[in-house]
Amino acid sequence: MRLASKALTFRQKLQGNRLKTCDSLYDVADMLVRQGRLSSAIELLKQLIAISETLTEAEGQLARANYKLSVLYGEKDMLSESQACKARAISLRDKLRPESKDRPFEESEFMKLCLFMLW
């Protein structure tokens, strides 16, 4: 976690709001989820969404972050927020990969939408 957080800070400082920063935000958020720190993970995912909405090449990142937020909001019984993120994630997935339209709503399907993963 310490190393991933340092990588995130480095990327934010050096590269600003780019795909690599989105990757690091997602990785740290995922680690926070595993530690049970859902509120902190949600905040990072919101930051990731704000960045990816400004990058045309980041729709996969945007879909993946909305997937993860949908799950986390569901765990926190924030059902309307969960449903909104789920709908957005599915809409983006269907746009990016029409052949995935009837695929299950699970993380592995949304991981496929990211152009690359950098740690």
JORACOR-V14116 format. One record per backbone hydrogen bond with DSSP energy under -0.5 kcal/mol. NH is the residue of the N-H (numbers start at 0). CO is the residue of the C=O. Records with the same first field share a line. If there is no record, write none. Layout:
NH = CO + CO
//
This chain:
4 = 0
5 = 1
6 = 2
7 = 3
8 = 4
9 = 5
10 = 6
11 = 7
12 = 8
13 = 9
14 = 10
15 = 10 + 11
17 = 15
21 = 17
22 = 18
23 = 19
24 = 20
25 = 21
26 = 22
27 = 23
28 = 24
29 = 25
30 = 26
31 = 27
32 = 28
33 = 29
34 = 30
35 = 32
36 = 31
37 = 35
40 = 36
41 = 37
42 = 38
43 = 39
44 = 40
45 = 41
46 = 42
47 = 43
48 = 44
49 = 45
50 = 46
51 = 47
52 = 48
53 = 50
54 = 51
55 = 53
57 = 54
58 = 55
61 = 57
62 = 58
63 = 59
64 = 60
65 = 61
66 = 62
67 = 63
68 = 64
69 = 65
70 = 66
71 = 67
72 = 68
73 = 69
74 = 70
75 = 71
76 = 73
77 = 72
78 = 76
81 = 77
82 = 78
83 = 79
84 = 80
85 = 81
86 = 82
87 = 83
88 = 84
89 = 85
90 = 86
91 = 87
92 = 88
93 = 89
94 = 90
95 = 91
96 = 92
99 = 96
100 = 97
102 = 99
105 = 103
108 = 105
109 = 105 + 106
110 = 106
111 = 107
112 = 109
113 = 110
//
